[in-house]
Amino acid sequence: MRPAPLSMHGAWLLLFALAGALPAAAQEVRTPPPEAPAPPASPAPVPLEPRRTEPQLTDEDREVVENLELLESLDAAADLEVLLELAEEK
């Protein structure tokens, strides 16, 4: 015995019944993710300058630098003394 042909109404009912039986994930239409924008073009590399050698210090220049460093450390020590005095007052 041959099954009776489906009417258009019956075909739609069968299609909806099959679609309802599928998991929700299978029913979703997946769209590809949008393409990420292209990274900006990197600027042209800057040519490196040759390393300059430090000028040789004379004895007088070296003494000035040492005295300057000594004055800076004395200034830092004075700041530390002020901070210690303020901490003791509190």
VOPAGU-2260 file (C-alpha; in pm, 1 decimal, decimal comma):
REM VOPAGU-2260
SITE   aa  ch    i         X         Y         Z
SITE  MET   A    0       0,0       0,0       0,0
SITE  ARG   A    1     128,6     335,8     -95,6
SITE  PRO   A    2     100,1     638,2     140,5
SITE  ALA   A    3    -130,1     915,7      30,3
SITE  PRO   A    4      44,4    1222,8    -111,7
SITE  LEU   A    5      76,0    1514,8     128,8
SITE  SER   A    6    -124,3    1823,2      68,5
SITE  MET   A    7      50,2    2160,0      89,2
SITE  HIS   A    8    -107,4    2211,1     432,0
SITE  GLY   A    9      19,0    1872,3     550,5
SITE  ALA   A   10     371,5    1944,5     419,2
SITE  TRP   A   11     388,8    2266,8     619,5
SITE  LEU   A   12     266,8    2091,8     932,5
SITE  LEU   A   13     531,4    1823,4     888,8
SITE  LEU   A   14     801,0    2088,4     836,1
SITE  PHE   A   15     699,3    2279,2    1150,0
SITE  ALA   A   16     687,6    1959,5    1353,6
SITE  LEU   A   17    1038,3    1866,6    1243,4
SITE  ALA   A   18    1168,7    2218,9    1311,0
SITE  GLY   A   19    1018,8    2212,1    1659,9
SITE  ALA   A   20    1199,9    1886,3    1731,7
SITE  LEU   A   21    1540,5    2037,9    1655,0
SITE  PRO   A   22    1741,4    2188,7    1940,2
SITE  ALA   A   23    1732,9    2567,3    1961,3
SITE  ALA   A   24    2099,8    2592,6    1869,0
SITE  ALA   A   25    2034,8    2412,0    1542,0
SITE  GLN   A   26    1751,4    2651,2    1456,6
SITE  GLU   A   27    1962,7    2964,0    1496,7
SITE  VAL   A   28    2096,1    3122,3    1185,6
SITE  ARG   A   29    2461,0    3189,9    1244,4
SITE  THR   A   30    2611,2    3498,4    1091,0
SITE  PRO   A   31    2985,4    3530,6    1065,1
SITE  PRO   A   32    3138,2    3773,2    1315,5
SITE  PRO   A   33    3219,1    4115,1    1173,9
SITE  GLU   A   34    3573,0    4150,1    1058,0
SITE  ALA   A   35    3800,7    4331,5    1296,4
SITE  PRO   A   36    3923,2    4664,3    1163,5
SITE  ALA   A   37    4269,1    4652,8    1018,4
SITE  PRO   A   38    4538,1    4783,0    1253,0
SITE  PRO   A   39    4670,0    5124,2    1155,8
SITE  ALA   A   40    4976,4    5123,2     941,8
SITE  SER   A   41    5290,1    5157,4    1149,9
SITE  PRO   A   42    5493,2    5469,4    1082,7
SITE  ALA   A   43    5817,3    5440,3     896,6
SITE  PRO   A   44    6102,5    5338,5    1126,8
SITE  VAL   A   45    6312,7    5626,8    1247,4
SITE  PRO   A   46    6677,9    5578,4    1166,7
SITE  LEU   A   47    6882,3    5541,4    1481,3
SITE  GLU   A   48    7141,5    5804,6    1547,1
SITE  PRO   A   49    7487,9    5677,8    1620,6
SITE  ARG   A   50    7552,5    5671,8    1993,0
SITE  ARG   A   51    7736,9    5976,9    2101,2
SITE  THR   A   52    8028,8    5922,1    2328,9
SITE  GLU   A   53    8024,2    6108,5    2656,7
SITE  PRO   A   54    8269,0    6396,3    2655,6
SITE  GLN   A   55    8566,8    6341,8    2877,3
SITE  LEU   A   56    8544,9    6552,6    3192,8
SITE  THR   A   57    8834,7    6760,0    3302,2
SITE  ASP   A   58    8944,2    6745,8    3664,6
SITE  GLU   A   59    8769,3    7076,1    3729,7
SITE  ASP   A   60    8443,0    6954,0    3568,5
SITE  ARG   A   61    8457,2    6630,8    3768,8
SITE  GLU   A   62    8497,5    6830,9    4091,6
SITE  VAL   A   63    8197,6    7049,5    4002,4
SITE  VAL   A   64    7983,8    6740,1    3935,9
SITE  GLU   A   65    8088,2    6582,7    4266,4
SITE  ASN   A   66    8006,7    6903,1    4455,1
SITE  LEU   A   67    7669,8    6925,1    4283,1
SITE  GLU   A   68    7589,2    6566,4    4383,3
SITE  LEU   A   69    7696,5    6645,6    4740,3
SITE  LEU   A   70    7469,7    6952,1    4751,6
SITE  GLU   A   71    7176,3    6747,5    4618,7
SITE  SER   A   72    7227,0    6481,0    4885,3
SITE  LEU   A   73    7252,0    6749,2    5156,5
SITE  ASP   A   74    6925,6    6899,9    5029,9
SITE  ALA   A   75    6759,6    6557,9    5046,5
SITE  ALA   A   76    6894,6    6508,8    5399,6
SITE  ALA   A   77    6752,5    6845,7    5506,0
SITE  ASP   A   78    6414,6    6746,9    5364,5
SITE  LEU   A   79    6435,2    6421,5    5558,5
SITE  GLU   A   80    6514,8    6608,4    5882,5
SITE  VAL   A   81    6212,0    6834,3    5834,1
SITE  LEU   A   82    5990,0    6532,6    5773,1
SITE  LEU   A   83    6123,8    6359,8    6085,0
SITE  GLU   A   84    6058,5    6672,5    6296,3
SITE  LEU   A   85    5704,3    6696,3    6163,3
SITE  ALA   A   86    5646,0    6329,2    6241,8
SITE  GLU   A   87    5768,5    6376,7    6601,0
SITE  GLU   A   88    5536,6    6675,0    6656,0
SITE  LYS   A   89    5232,6    6469,1    6568,3
